[in-house]
Amino acid sequence: MRDPDLRLAARLVELAEGVDGDRTERAWTRQLTGSLAEMLAPAEICLMLADPAGRLISAAASSRRALDLASLEDSHEDGPCTDSAATAKPVLNEDVDAEVARWPGFGRAARTAGFGFVSALPMTRLALTIGVVGVFGPGRQELSPADTDRVKVVVRAAAAAISTQREIQRSALTVRQLQQALDSRVLIEQAKGAIAARLGITPDAAYSLLRAFARRESSRLADVADRAVKGELPVRELLAPRQRAGG
């Protein structure tokens, strides 16, 4: 598609379709950087995402050079992506030669790699900066106003998409944890009933035996209950301490 607006629309559709519980965040970030690199060629792209503490971590890049620069920012917290994340504002078309004093490590590395201008656009969602897209122009290539507007649209869509993807993952994890807790509770109740019937004691007394055994063996109560239900836990092992005390 030659029309820039059609290309932009296609990228937004790709981002929306990429929000899938079966897709990993790693695969999705690679798709994002690849799409932006295609849109802004010959510029090279990096994506840095904020960890739970708010620190930027390099996540993906369209080239080895861009990845090296992102990794440098990751380790030294020095560069346009770092500044953009700190202010939640874009850093646009900064001349690498003029900014070596501002970003000593990054500036020298970017100049050595052949980049002349660098930009960084924050990915914000609900007043939180979840990441930054870095755009590195080889030679003297700058972002045009039109390209800047298009990138801003993609970055906004990407922020919404990745937030949605993470929410889906958190919800799925919560569901799994709740199901595991329910399964464990059911298993423990079954074990209490089985031990109570076998020994002629109350379910509460059976539970006390199971819990005491789990503590002695440093095992999960649910695992002990599973053994009891399957008949793999001899009653004498449950009663052994009591029998020794009685003897």
Secondary structure, 3 states (H helix, E strand, C coil): CCCHHHHHHHHHHHHHHHCCCCCCHHHHHHHHHHHHHHHHCCCEEEEEEECCCCCEEEEEECCHHHHHHHHHHHHHCCCHHHHHHHHCCCEEEEECHHHCCCCHHHHHHHHHHCEEEEEEEEEEECCEEEEEEEEEEECCCCCCHHHHHHHHHHHHHHHHHHHHHHHHHHHHHHHHHHHHHHHHHHHHHHHHHHHHHHHCCCHHHHHHHHHHHHHHHCCCHHHHHHHHHCCCCCHHHHHHHHHHHHC
